[in-house]
């Protein structure tokens, strides 16, 4: 089918606009590239895509045959994306409408550009609050005491406010993780000098949202799909984030020692068993806000969080072997989440990311990697190495579960 140059330009520009949004809304390299190639083929374009966390290269030809028409190569420099489930669903719906010819290319491109509107202020305020809710809920899931839950929640609220205010300031952005760790650990040390609390639990819970566990998981996913450069870049970014968090924590600990802050003595009474499931519900709500899901999708996202954690917990209880049970529980939970997300995408014709991303969020080994780094920085080589091995086991179990889940129920959609 011969296409005129204007039609070729319109189609290639639509694919470029689509690429920008998929990258900005947290799509991994293999899913982004697969989705773009499929859309381009449906529009009668020959397209080759190379994606990495900070940019893309797209090369187009005008047709699918050997005489593919005019060549058009675009290089896009972009910032690393964040998960935005609402906009990801909107992008998916716009692409479906264009391919089904319910709207034309110009209207589709305009609809994509309209998604660039900034988040309303109320959502930024809710995000800051959810930092506190997530921190408190993680303390509850870890079965800490009431002191840890309250302190972690308050520190999380402070970190959330700092994050929301600092994210729009470029000069502060590159040091925001280190500053957040410095503030969180300093406040935790101060609280520990006044109240009997588990310092490690409070620090980990307070910083849980900033830990790069999901980034590491995405890097491993890209690595297994042979997107080697993207995987390496993403993993290096995760390590850089960990180093900044670790540096901020070490500085805070040393400063607290100068002030003579020593942990208060006293018994820590763990919360009752039922509080773990209340905390899980609160965590599901917080992550629905963090992932910017639509209000109608909140129950789905919260259910996915509960599914992933519940399967892991259940398998661990059945096996009754802590290290192996945890790793195998992560494997079974990741496989279950993958099956559920792919089935949902097939049956409802919507992105499986609505289940896949929140379903694994409590399985990703962010806190484990943070603890390993802190042990190493404190010259606890043995503990640091053992924790790093636990991190590797969790990552392998998670990736193995996702791969086997995709084998059991193949993904019809790339998103």
Secondary structure, DSSP 4 states (H G I P E B T S, - for coil): ----HHHHHHHHHHHHHHHHHHHHTT--HHHHHHHHHHHHHHTT-EEEEEEETTEEEEEEESSSSSS----EEEEEE-PPP---HHHHHHHHHHHHHHHTTSS-HHHHHHHHHHTTPPPPHHHHHHHHHHHHHHHHHHHHHTT-BHHHHHHHHHHHHHHHHHHHHHTT-HHHHTTHHHHHHHHHHHHHHHHHHHS---HHHHHHHHHGGGSTHHHHHHHHHHHHTT-HHHHHHHHHHHHHHHHHHHHHHHHHHHHHHHTT--PPP----BPPTTHHHHHHHHHHHHHHHHTT--GGGHHHHHHHHHHHHHHHHHHHHHHT-HHHHHHHHHHHHHHHHHHHHHHHHHHH-S-THHHHHHHHTTTS-HHHHHHHHHHHHTT-HHHHHHHHHHHHHHHHHHHHHHHHHHHHS--SS--
